[in-house]
Amino acid sequence: MTSSTIFSGVSPIPLAAAAPGGNSPLTLRDMLFFLRMRWLWVLATTFAFLAMAGTYVLTAEPTFVASTQLVIVPQVSGSEAQRAFAEDAFIEGQLEIARSSDVVGGTVRALGLDTDPDFVDQTPSLQDRAKNWLMGISSEPDTESQEAAGTGPREAQPHAEDERIQDRAIATLLNMIGIRRVGSSTIIEISAAASTPQRAVDIADMLARQYIQKNIAMKANASRQYSEWLERFVSEQQRGLAEAASALASFTSNPRDQFKLAELQSATDARRSLYENTLNQLTEARQRITYPVSDATIVSRATLPLSKARPRSTLIIAFAAAVGLGVGLALAMIRHVGDRRIIRPHQIAEASGLPFVTLLATSRKTHLPARFLPAGTGSSSTAAYPVIPGMAELSATVVGLRRKRRVVIGIVAVDPGSGASTIACELAVLSSRSGAHTLLIDAAAQRSSLSKSIAPHSSTGLVDVLDNGELIQTAALPLTSTLKFLPLGKVEAVTPAIRLSSRRTQLSFADLKKEFDAIFIDISAFSASPDANAIAPELDGVLVVTSHGRTSIDDTLRVIDTLRNVGAEILGAVINHAPERMHS
């Protein structure tokens, strides 16, 4: 097979032969079709993610952030490059000091955060549990090790319990603060997050004050140590100066060597100058201890935040929409690739090599009685009823097959409910309206919908004609001047289709061809009855009917292969119940 033709709606679509590798390039038409078929998956997944994000935004406790800024004056000296390097190192050191447990612990004690449930809650949050699980750390205390060490819950000392609570509050506060350098300046920013705006302001300001106090205490401690060293050094210099003065005085009372006298005088002056300088430095060090000055100064105190910082509703909703859209597309593609239902004509045409595949948009409910008046009323009964989209093209194809002497055509559905009976009736009506003498035969023993709809009270039918061929004249009901209908009749043990396959009946398709230009036979669904396998080889051709979005492509190919194996000629396939949009 080199090419196929697929009828869709009102215009035929040429179907090129499949590529040797079996893979066709992805086109814009394919992508648009995918979106039309799977848009509900994408929409539902996106909506689910948006619902989760909205629930989180509405239920999450809001967090407010306040910031305090300080300017640091580094006490560095040296060349320009040396000062820049030393300044960066000094500021980085100050940042670490601001994050130290002394500063944070002082803030906890000053604000009483160790009694705040937000900081000492014993129940870990869901996020903490997930983090601990991922890190392989249990969120529960190791009671066995505590009991072995004699510090179990029953024997815990009040002091140890207070320390544990304070440590928990410090660890919680460390996770709620942020300290950074503003650009390349000497300004640092201390940010604090809390559940209320005022608490965030209090924490930020207290952290800044505790940091300044820590800085002052460190400088005072350094000055104290320097002062102690200077005191020892001054004592040593004082003793040295006294010894030098004594030696000078002894030599001056009995001078014998003027050079020696000058040397002693110079040593005494140097000792006196060093002593005085050291004494001045000691005085300055004692002043720094008494009146310490911090390297940092608050330049901007924290102000009440006007809006919450977290959760960021807009960002969360946008992220959820993006993730939901991506996951929805992924799920839709997985479903689309794994979906074996028939949704496009080329699925059958490429896999089975059929000459044509037709799309029909029709209701699952048949309205056969409304299309026919009592027998013998003339052709006006079929003059004005709506033609199913795609049926005209299918009828034209069948007319073309009739020119190739494909007169007796069977219509068989893969599964019950696919509308094979309706299609057989439509083809018979359109054939008769074209002027061809047409016979419609109901051979669907499992579900004779045509006989129940068109001739529910008929006394004879196909079953009787098989025993007596002369009854064809009375059993075939004239619906119009060019259309007759042969109902099923009363089926007993063996179905008419199987009896026709034996070629031992009074009914001959060769004789019927002499009287009728077109003969359409409604056959029971393949999955419900073996009639199709029995009668299909006796027919000029078979049309296989599937249901859009319900019939499996695997089942359809199995039916086609089975019918071909028994010697039937598959003329084409019909995809019934297709959406109207596929005919545009």
N, C-alpha and C positions, 0 to 999 in steps of 0.2 A: 504494500500500500504506500503510495507516494503522497497523497493528500486526502483530506476529509472536508466535509462541509457541516457546520453546526448551525442549526436554525435557532435563533434566539429572538423572540418577540416578532417584529414585523420585517426584519431584515436578516438575510443569511450572513454568517461570518465565516470566511475561509479559514480553515485550520491547516497550517503548514505541517509538513511531516516532522516527526520528532527528530531531534538531533541525534547523531550516532552515539553520543555519550549518554543520552537519556536525560540530560539536564537542559532546561530552557532558561534564558536570561530573565532576570526579574525586571518587570516593566512597571511603569506608573499605573497602568490598568490593574496589575496584580496587587499593588500596594493599596490602591483605592478600594478594590474588592475586599482585601483583608480588613480594612478599617470598617467597611460597611457590614461585614459579617461579624466582626469581633469587637465592635465599639462598646457593647454592653459590658464585656469583660474589663476593658480599660476603664470605663466609667465607674463600674462597681468597685474595682480595686482602688482607684483614686479616691472615691468617696469613703471607702473604709479607712484609708490612711488619714484623710482629712478629719474623719470622725474621731479617730484616736488622738490626733493632734489637738483637735478642739476640746476633747475631754481633758487632756493634759493641761491645756492652757486655762481651762475653767476651774480645774480642781487643784492645780499646783499653787503652793504658797508663794505669794509675791516676794521678791527680794529687792531691797533698796540699797543703793551704793552712795556713800558720801566720801569726799576726798579732802585731805589737808595737804598743803604744800609748804615745804621748808627750803630755805636757802642755806647752803653749807659754805663756810669760808675756810678753805684748806690752808693750813699753815705749812707752806712748802717754800723752798728756796733753791737756787741753782740757776742754770741756764734755761732758756725758753723751752727747749726740748725736754730737759730734765723736769722742769716744773709741770709741763703738760702730762708727762708719764706719771709723775708722782701724784698729780691732782686726780687723774683717773683711778689710780690705785687707792688713793685716800677715800674717794667717793664710793668705790665698790666696797671698801671695808666698812664704811658707814651704813651702807645698805644691809650688809650682813648683820651689823650690830642691831639695826632696827628690827630685823627678823629674829633676833635671839630670844631664847626662852625667858631671859630676865625681863626684857621689855614687854613681851606678850604676857608673861605671868604677872607682872606688875599691873598691866591693864585689867587682867582677869580679877585680881584682888581689889583693885580700886573701884571697879564697877560692879563687883559682886556677881560676876558671870558664873562662878562655880555653883550658884544657887538657881541659875536660870535654866528651865527645862530645855530650852533650845540648844543649850551647850552641854548639858550633862545627861541627856536622855539616854537611858540604858538600852532602849530598843533600837537596833541599827535599821536604817532605812532600806528600802528595796534596792536603791542604787548601791549602798554600801555592801549589802549582801551579795549582789551580783559581782561587785568588784572583788570582794573577798573570795568568792567562789572561783572567779577566773584566776586569781593569784594563788589559789590553793591554801588560803588562810581562813581558819574558822572564826566566825564572829562571836562564838561563845567563849567564855573564859575557861581556862584549863583548870577545872576544879580539882582534878586528881593531883596535879603538881602543886596546887596551893595547899591541899590537905597534907601532902607529903612534907612540905616545907613548914607546916604548922601555921599557915596563914590562910586557911580555908575560910569560907564565908562565916562559919560559926565562931572561929577563933580570931577573926580579923580585928586588929587594934583600931581604935577610933582615929588615931593619927595616920595610920596607913590608909584607912578608908578616905580620909580627907585629902591625902596626897593623890590618891587614885582619881578622885573626883576632879581635883584641880588639874591633874595631868590631862584628863579627858577634855576639860574645858579649854586648856591651852591648845591641844591638838585640834579641837573644833575651830577655835578662833584662827589658828594658822591657816586653815583651809578657807577662811572667809575674808582674809585680808590680802592686799596686793601692794607691794612697795617697788617703785621703779624710778629710774632717773629720767627726767624730762629732756629728751634729746641729748645734746652734748653740753648742756648747761650744768650749773652746780645746784640746780633745784631738784629735789626729790619729792615724789608724790606718794602719800600713804592713803590707800583706799580701803574701806571697810564695808562689808555687806551685812545686812541684818533684815529681820522680818518687818521692822518698822523704820520709818525715816529718822525719827529722833534717836533710836538706838544706834543706827549707822553713824550719825553725826557724833554721838558721844564716844563711840569706839575709835573713830578716826582721830578726834581731838585728843583723847586720852593716850592713844598710841604715840602721837607726836610729843606730848608732854613727857611720857615715860621714856621716850628715846632721848629727849633733851636732858632729862635727869640722869639717864645712864651715861650720856656723853660727859656731863659735868662730873659725875662720880668717877668716871674713868680718868678724866684729866686731874681731878683732885688727888686721886690715888697715885697717879704718876708723879704729880708735884710733891706729894708727901714722901715717896720713895727717893726722889731727887733731893729733897730737902735733907733727908736723913743722911744721904751720901755726902752732901755738901757740908753738913755739920762735922762729920768725921774728917773730911778734907780740910776744913777750916781749923780744926784742932791740930791736925798735922802741920799745917802752914804756920799756925801760931807758935807751935813748939820750934819749928825751923827758924822762924823770924826771931824768936827769943835767943836761940843759940847763935844766930848770925850777929845779932846786936851785942850779945855778950862778948863774942870773939872780937868784934870791931872795937868795943870799949877797952878790952884788955890790950889790944895792939896800939890803940891811940895813946894810952898812958905812957908807953915806952916805945915810940916809933923808931925803928931801926932801918926798915926797908920801905921806901915810898911806894914802890910798885906793889908790894904786898898790901899796903894800906889802901891803895886805890882798888885793888881786887876785892878786899873785904867790904869796902864801902859800896861797890857795885853789887855784890851778892846780897848785901843787906837791903839795898834799895829794891832789887828784884823780888826778894822775899816779901817786902812790905807791899809792893804793888800787886803781887799775886794774892796776898792775903786780903787786901782791900777789895779786889775784884771778886774773889770768892765770897767775901762777906756780903757784897752787894747782891750777888746771885742768890745767896741764901735768903736775903731779905725779900727779894722778888718771889722766890719759891714759896716762902711762908705767906706772902700776900695772895698768891694764886690758890693756896690751900684755903685761906680765909675768905677770899672773894673769887670763887671760880667763875669762868666765863665759858659758855658753850660754843662749839664750832657751828651750831645750827640755830637758825632763828625762824620762827613761824611767819610766813609772809601771807598766807591765805588760810583762814580757818574753814572748817567744813560747814557747808550750808545744807538746809533741808532739801533733799531731792524732790523734784516736782512729779516724777513718774517712776514707775518700777523699772529696774534694770533687767530683771529676769522674772518669769520667762519672757523671751522676746517673741511676742505673739505673731507678728508679721513674718519674721524669719522662720519660725517653726511651721507656720501654715504653708509658706512657700516651699520650704524643704519637704514637708509631708506631701504636698501636691506633686513636686518633682519626683520624689521617690515612688509615690503611688502610681504616677504615670509610667515610670520606668518599669516597675514591677508588673503593672497591668499589661503593658506591651509584651513583656517577657512571658507572662502567663498566657496571654492571647496567642503569641507565636507558638508556644509549646502546644496549646490546644489546637491551633490551626494545623500544625505539622502532624500531630497525632490523630486528627479527626479523619476517620475513614468513611464518613458519610458523604454522599454525593451532593455537592453544592455547585459544581461547575461542569459544563458539558464535556470539556476536554479531558476530564478524568476518565470518562468511559471511552471516548474516541481514541485517545492515545494508548490506553491499556489494552483495548480489545480489537482495535482496527476496524471499527464499524464504519460503514459508508456515511451515515449521518446520525446526529443526535439532536433531538428537538426539545426545546423548553416549552412547557405549557403552564400558564397561570390559571388555575381553576379552583373552585371550592371543593372541599372534601365531601360535601353533600351533593348528591345527584338530584336533579329535578326532571327525571325522564317523563313522568306522566304529564307534566305541563307542556311538553313539546309535541305530544301526539294526541290527536283527536281519535274518536272511534274509527275502526277500520272502514275504509271506503269513503271517507269524507273528502278525499282529494288532496292535492299537493299544497293547498293553502295552509295546512296545519304546520308546515315547517317553513313558512314563508318569512316569519319575522321572529327570530329569537337570537339573542346575542351570541356571536361566535367567540369561543375561547381564544385569547391571544396565543398565537403560535399554531392554532389548529389549521388555519388556511394553508400555511406553508407545509404542514405535515400532510394534508390532503393532496396538495399539489404534487408532493413527492410520491405519494401512493399512486396517483394517476400516472406518473411517469413510470413507476414499476409495473403498472398494468400493461403499458405498451411493451414491456419485456416479458409479457405473459405471466406476470405474478398476479394471478387472479384471486386465489384462495389464500387469504392472509389471516393468521391467528394473532390474537393480542393476549399476551400473558404477562402478569405482574410478578415481580420477584416476591413481594410480600402482600398479604391481603390488605385492602384499604388503600391501595395505590391509585385507584381510579381507572383500572383497565376496562371495566364495563362501560363507563362513561365515554372513554376514548373510542371504544369500538362503536358505540352508538353514534358519536359525533362523526366519525369517518363514514359510516354508512349513510347518514343524513346528507353530508356534503357530497358524497359520491352520487346519491340519487338526485340531488339538486342540479348536478352537472348534466343530467340526462341519462346517466348510465343505469341500467337495470341492476339493482343491488339487492343482495340477500344478507340479512343479519341473523346469525345463528347463536343461540345461547347454549354453550356446552360447558358452562361453569357449574358442575354438579355440586361443588362445595358451598357455593353462595350464588344462587341464580337471581341476582338483583335485576337483570333485564326482564326476565319472565315475570317477576313479582311486580315490576313497575309498569310494563307495557301491556302484558296479557295475564293478569292474575287469575282469570277465570277460564283460561283455555283448557279444553278437554283433551286435546292431542298435542303432541310435540315431537321433538327430535327422537326421543326414546321410541315412540310408536313408529316413526318413519323408518328407523333402522330395521324394524321387523316387517314393515310393509311399505315399500317405496311409493306406492300409489297414493298414500295418505299425504304426500308432500303438497298436493294441490289444495287440500283443506287445512292442513296443519300450518302452512306458511301464511301468516296473516298479512294482508295488504295494508300497509300504513299509508302509503301514497301510491300514485300511479306508477312510480319507478322504484319503490322500496317495499320489500316484504320482510317479515320477521318470523323466524322459526323458534318458538319457545322451547324450553328444555323438556318439559313433560315430567312424568313421575319416574324417578330413578329408583330402582330396586337394589340389585346386588352389584352389578358392574356398571361403571359410568359410561356414558355415550362415547367419550373420547377414547377409552380403551377398546370399546367395541369397534370403533371406526378404524383403529390401528390393525385390527385383525383382517380387514378387507373381506369379511364374510357377511356383510350386512346388505340390505336392500338399497342403501343410499350410496351413490357413487359421486365423488367430486367431479369426475369427468362428465357425467350427465348434467350436473348442475352448471358447469361451465358453458354448456350449450345454450342454457336458458338465461343465465345471468352474466353481466359484464364484470361484476365485482362481488366477492363473497367475503364477509368479515365474520370471524368466529371468536367469541369470547370464551377464554379458557380459564380454568381455575388457577389461582396463584401457585407458583412453583413450589413455595415452601409449605403450602397446605395440601397439595395433592400431586401424585405422579402423572396426572393426565397430560401435562405438557410434554413429557418425555415420550409418551405413547403416540400422541396425535401429531406432534410437530413434524416428523419425517414425512407425513402424508400431505402436508400443506406446501403451497408454493413459497411461503416465507413466514417469518414470525417477527412481530414487533415486541420488544421487551420494555415493559413499563416499570419505572422506578419512582420513588417519592422523594422530592427534594428535601434534604436535611434529615431524612429518616432512614432511607435505604443505604446499606453499607456497600461501598465499592467492591469489597471482597465478595459479598454475596452475589452482587450483580455479575462479576466476572465468572464466578462459579456457575451461575445459571447459563451464561452464554457459552462457556466451555462445555458444559454438560449437554446442552442442546446441539451444539456442533458435533459432539462425539456420537450422538445418536443419528446424525445425518440431517439435521434441520438446517435451513438456511436462515441466518439472522439478518434481516433486512436493515434494522437500525434499532435505536433505543429512544425512549421518550422519558424525559424528566418532568414529572407532573408536580403540581402544587408549588411551582416556583414563585418566588415573590414578584410582585409587579415591577419592582425597581430593576430587576434583571432583564426586563424587556425593553428598557429605555436605551 
